[in-house]
Amino acid sequence: MGRFAWTWKVKPECLEKYLAMHREPWPEILRAHSEAGISHYSIFQNGHQFFYVYDCEDPAKANRLLAENVDCQRWNAMTSQMIEGGFDLGQDEPIAYLGEIFYLK
């Protein structure tokens, strides 16, 4: 099991909607992430910058499964427009993961 993290900046005009969506995520989205093998998923906010971290055995497989999920397609169609640069989970490398330099167990 690996830990994976990345950052995105949310467009200022989309901040409130982005926060509202993540305060009350759709149950289908939560289920899809769990079924894709993602656990311990957290999102932290610093102004318009967000830091995401989760545990996953195979993030490439998880991204493929999420890209194929109809509910995730709807969710991502909305949220990808809210972040700078957007994203597409169907791409080979949709997320630029950060390298972990320290972890205290």
Rosetta constraint file for C-alpha pairs under 8 A:
AtomPair CA 1 CA 55 HARMONIC 6.45 0.50
AtomPair CA 1 CA 56 HARMONIC 5.53 0.50
AtomPair CA 1 CA 57 HARMONIC 4.42 0.50
AtomPair CA 1 CA 58 HARMONIC 7.92 0.50
AtomPair CA 2 CA 55 HARMONIC 5.49 0.50
AtomPair CA 2 CA 56 HARMONIC 5.45 0.50
AtomPair CA 2 CA 57 HARMONIC 5.80 0.50
AtomPair CA 2 CA 58 HARMONIC 7.99 0.50
AtomPair CA 3 CA 53 HARMONIC 6.87 0.50
AtomPair CA 3 CA 54 HARMONIC 5.60 0.50
AtomPair CA 3 CA 55 HARMONIC 4.39 0.50
AtomPair CA 3 CA 56 HARMONIC 6.39 0.50
AtomPair CA 4 CA 53 HARMONIC 5.46 0.50
AtomPair CA 4 CA 54 HARMONIC 5.45 0.50
AtomPair CA 4 CA 55 HARMONIC 6.21 0.50
AtomPair CA 4 CA 56 HARMONIC 7.37 0.50
AtomPair CA 4 CA 97 HARMONIC 6.30 0.50
AtomPair CA 4 CA 98 HARMONIC 7.11 0.50
AtomPair CA 5 CA 51 HARMONIC 7.10 0.50
AtomPair CA 5 CA 52 HARMONIC 5.29 0.50
AtomPair CA 5 CA 53 HARMONIC 4.15 0.50
AtomPair CA 5 CA 54 HARMONIC 6.59 0.50
AtomPair CA 5 CA 97 HARMONIC 5.46 0.50
AtomPair CA 5 CA 98 HARMONIC 5.47 0.50
AtomPair CA 5 CA 99 HARMONIC 7.83 0.50
AtomPair CA 6 CA 51 HARMONIC 5.92 0.50
AtomPair CA 6 CA 52 HARMONIC 5.40 0.50
AtomPair CA 6 CA 53 HARMONIC 6.74 0.50
AtomPair CA 6 CA 95 HARMONIC 7.16 0.50
AtomPair CA 6 CA 96 HARMONIC 6.34 0.50
AtomPair CA 6 CA 97 HARMONIC 4.88 0.50
AtomPair CA 6 CA 98 HARMONIC 5.35 0.50
AtomPair CA 7 CA 49 HARMONIC 6.85 0.50
AtomPair CA 7 CA 50 HARMONIC 5.48 0.50
AtomPair CA 7 CA 51 HARMONIC 4.54 0.50
AtomPair CA 7 CA 52 HARMONIC 6.11 0.50
AtomPair CA 8 CA 49 HARMONIC 5.82 0.50
AtomPair CA 8 CA 50 HARMONIC 5.42 0.50
AtomPair CA 8 CA 51 HARMONIC 6.83 0.50
AtomPair CA 8 CA 83 HARMONIC 6.53 0.50
AtomPair CA 8 CA 84 HARMONIC 7.04 0.50
AtomPair CA 9 CA 48 HARMONIC 5.40 0.50
AtomPair CA 9 CA 49 HARMONIC 4.29 0.50
AtomPair CA 9 CA 50 HARMONIC 6.05 0.50
AtomPair CA 9 CA 83 HARMONIC 5.58 0.50
AtomPair CA 9 CA 84 HARMONIC 5.63 0.50
AtomPair CA 10 CA 14 HARMONIC 6.65 0.50
AtomPair CA 10 CA 15 HARMONIC 6.10 0.50
AtomPair CA 10 CA 18 HARMONIC 7.72 0.50
AtomPair CA 10 CA 48 HARMONIC 5.23 0.50
AtomPair CA 10 CA 49 HARMONIC 6.32 0.50
AtomPair CA 10 CA 50 HARMONIC 7.42 0.50
AtomPair CA 10 CA 82 HARMONIC 5.71 0.50
AtomPair CA 10 CA 83 HARMONIC 4.18 0.50
AtomPair CA 10 CA 84 HARMONIC 5.97 0.50
AtomPair CA 11 CA 15 HARMONIC 6.32 0.50
AtomPair CA 11 CA 48 HARMONIC 7.00 0.50
AtomPair CA 11 CA 82 HARMONIC 5.69 0.50
AtomPair CA 11 CA 83 HARMONIC 5.48 0.50
AtomPair CA 11 CA 84 HARMONIC 6.03 0.50
AtomPair CA 12 CA 48 HARMONIC 6.65 0.50
AtomPair CA 14 CA 18 HARMONIC 6.03 0.50
AtomPair CA 14 CA 82 HARMONIC 5.51 0.50
AtomPair CA 15 CA 19 HARMONIC 6.13 0.50
AtomPair CA 15 CA 48 HARMONIC 7.06 0.50
AtomPair CA 15 CA 82 HARMONIC 7.71 0.50
AtomPair CA 16 CA 20 HARMONIC 6.12 0.50
AtomPair CA 17 CA 21 HARMONIC 6.15 0.50
AtomPair CA 18 CA 22 HARMONIC 6.35 0.50
AtomPair CA 18 CA 79 HARMONIC 6.96 0.50
AtomPair CA 18 CA 82 HARMONIC 7.04 0.50
AtomPair CA 19 CA 23 HARMONIC 6.03 0.50
AtomPair CA 20 CA 24 HARMONIC 6.43 0.50
AtomPair CA 21 CA 25 HARMONIC 5.57 0.50
AtomPair CA 25 CA 29 HARMONIC 6.82 0.50
AtomPair CA 25 CA 30 HARMONIC 7.13 0.50
AtomPair CA 26 CA 30 HARMONIC 6.68 0.50
AtomPair CA 27 CA 31 HARMONIC 6.16 0.50
AtomPair CA 28 CA 32 HARMONIC 6.05 0.50
AtomPair CA 28 CA 71 HARMONIC 6.55 0.50
AtomPair CA 29 CA 33 HARMONIC 6.26 0.50
AtomPair CA 29 CA 71 HARMONIC 6.56 0.50
AtomPair CA 29 CA 72 HARMONIC 6.09 0.50
AtomPair CA 29 CA 75 HARMONIC 7.83 0.50
AtomPair CA 30 CA 34 HARMONIC 6.35 0.50
AtomPair CA 31 CA 35 HARMONIC 6.08 0.50
AtomPair CA 32 CA 36 HARMONIC 6.08 0.50
AtomPair CA 32 CA 66 HARMONIC 6.72 0.50
AtomPair CA 32 CA 69 HARMONIC 7.37 0.50
AtomPair CA 32 CA 72 HARMONIC 7.57 0.50
AtomPair CA 33 CA 37 HARMONIC 6.55 0.50
AtomPair CA 33 CA 38 HARMONIC 5.42 0.50
AtomPair CA 33 CA 39 HARMONIC 7.67 0.50
AtomPair CA 33 CA 62 HARMONIC 7.63 0.50
AtomPair CA 33 CA 66 HARMONIC 7.04 0.50
AtomPair CA 34 CA 38 HARMONIC 5.16 0.50
AtomPair CA 34 CA 39 HARMONIC 6.28 0.50
AtomPair CA 36 CA 61 HARMONIC 7.49 0.50
AtomPair CA 36 CA 62 HARMONIC 4.71 0.50
AtomPair CA 36 CA 63 HARMONIC 7.80 0.50
AtomPair CA 36 CA 65 HARMONIC 6.03 0.50
AtomPair CA 36 CA 66 HARMONIC 6.89 0.50
AtomPair CA 37 CA 56 HARMONIC 5.76 0.50
AtomPair CA 37 CA 57 HARMONIC 6.78 0.50
AtomPair CA 37 CA 58 HARMONIC 7.56 0.50
AtomPair CA 37 CA 62 HARMONIC 6.30 0.50
AtomPair CA 38 CA 54 HARMONIC 6.53 0.50
AtomPair CA 38 CA 55 HARMONIC 5.78 0.50
AtomPair CA 38 CA 56 HARMONIC 4.85 0.50
AtomPair CA 38 CA 57 HARMONIC 7.81 0.50
AtomPair CA 38 CA 59 HARMONIC 7.95 0.50
AtomPair CA 38 CA 62 HARMONIC 7.14 0.50
AtomPair CA 39 CA 54 HARMONIC 5.96 0.50
AtomPair CA 39 CA 55 HARMONIC 5.17 0.50
AtomPair CA 39 CA 56 HARMONIC 6.44 0.50
AtomPair CA 40 CA 53 HARMONIC 7.81 0.50
AtomPair CA 40 CA 54 HARMONIC 5.27 0.50
AtomPair CA 40 CA 55 HARMONIC 5.78 0.50
AtomPair CA 41 CA 52 HARMONIC 7.37 0.50
AtomPair CA 41 CA 53 HARMONIC 5.70 0.50
AtomPair CA 41 CA 54 HARMONIC 4.13 0.50
AtomPair CA 41 CA 55 HARMONIC 6.80 0.50
AtomPair CA 42 CA 52 HARMONIC 5.82 0.50
AtomPair CA 42 CA 53 HARMONIC 5.43 0.50
AtomPair CA 42 CA 54 HARMONIC 6.36 0.50
AtomPair CA 43 CA 50 HARMONIC 6.64 0.50
AtomPair CA 43 CA 51 HARMONIC 5.59 0.50
AtomPair CA 43 CA 52 HARMONIC 4.51 0.50
AtomPair CA 43 CA 53 HARMONIC 6.56 0.50
AtomPair CA 44 CA 50 HARMONIC 5.56 0.50
AtomPair CA 44 CA 51 HARMONIC 5.02 0.50
AtomPair CA 44 CA 52 HARMONIC 6.46 0.50
AtomPair CA 45 CA 49 HARMONIC 5.99 0.50
AtomPair CA 45 CA 50 HARMONIC 4.57 0.50
AtomPair CA 45 CA 51 HARMONIC 6.38 0.50
AtomPair CA 46 CA 50 HARMONIC 6.12 0.50
AtomPair CA 56 CA 62 HARMONIC 7.86 0.50
AtomPair CA 58 CA 62 HARMONIC 6.24 0.50
AtomPair CA 59 CA 63 HARMONIC 5.98 0.50
AtomPair CA 60 CA 64 HARMONIC 6.30 0.50
AtomPair CA 60 CA 92 HARMONIC 7.84 0.50
AtomPair CA 60 CA 93 HARMONIC 7.96 0.50
AtomPair CA 61 CA 65 HARMONIC 6.23 0.50
AtomPair CA 62 CA 66 HARMONIC 6.15 0.50
AtomPair CA 63 CA 67 HARMONIC 5.97 0.50
AtomPair CA 63 CA 89 HARMONIC 5.62 0.50
AtomPair CA 63 CA 90 HARMONIC 7.31 0.50
AtomPair CA 64 CA 68 HARMONIC 6.34 0.50
AtomPair CA 64 CA 89 HARMONIC 6.75 0.50
AtomPair CA 64 CA 90 HARMONIC 6.33 0.50
AtomPair CA 65 CA 69 HARMONIC 6.39 0.50
AtomPair CA 66 CA 72 HARMONIC 5.97 0.50
AtomPair CA 66 CA 73 HARMONIC 7.72 0.50
AtomPair CA 66 CA 89 HARMONIC 7.22 0.50
AtomPair CA 67 CA 72 HARMONIC 6.72 0.50
AtomPair CA 67 CA 73 HARMONIC 6.35 0.50
AtomPair CA 67 CA 88 HARMONIC 7.89 0.50
AtomPair CA 67 CA 89 HARMONIC 5.22 0.50
AtomPair CA 67 CA 90 HARMONIC 5.46 0.50
AtomPair CA 68 CA 72 HARMONIC 7.77 0.50
AtomPair CA 68 CA 73 HARMONIC 7.32 0.50
AtomPair CA 69 CA 73 HARMONIC 6.17 0.50
AtomPair CA 70 CA 74 HARMONIC 6.43 0.50
AtomPair CA 71 CA 75 HARMONIC 6.28 0.50
AtomPair CA 72 CA 76 HARMONIC 5.78 0.50
AtomPair CA 73 CA 77 HARMONIC 5.95 0.50
AtomPair CA 74 CA 78 HARMONIC 6.70 0.50
AtomPair CA 75 CA 79 HARMONIC 6.25 0.50
AtomPair CA 76 CA 80 HARMONIC 5.42 0.50
AtomPair CA 76 CA 88 HARMONIC 7.89 0.50
AtomPair CA 77 CA 81 HARMONIC 6.79 0.50
AtomPair CA 78 CA 82 HARMONIC 6.94 0.50
AtomPair CA 79 CA 83 HARMONIC 6.81 0.50
AtomPair CA 80 CA 86 HARMONIC 4.49 0.50
AtomPair CA 80 CA 87 HARMONIC 5.46 0.50
AtomPair CA 80 CA 88 HARMONIC 7.51 0.50
AtomPair CA 81 CA 86 HARMONIC 5.75 0.50
AtomPair CA 82 CA 86 HARMONIC 7.21 0.50
AtomPair CA 87 CA 94 HARMONIC 5.94 0.50
AtomPair CA 87 CA 95 HARMONIC 7.33 0.50
AtomPair CA 88 CA 94 HARMONIC 5.56 0.50
AtomPair CA 89 CA 93 HARMONIC 7.77 0.50
AtomPair CA 89 CA 94 HARMONIC 5.11 0.50
AtomPair CA 89 CA 95 HARMONIC 7.78 0.50
AtomPair CA 90 CA 94 HARMONIC 7.00 0.50
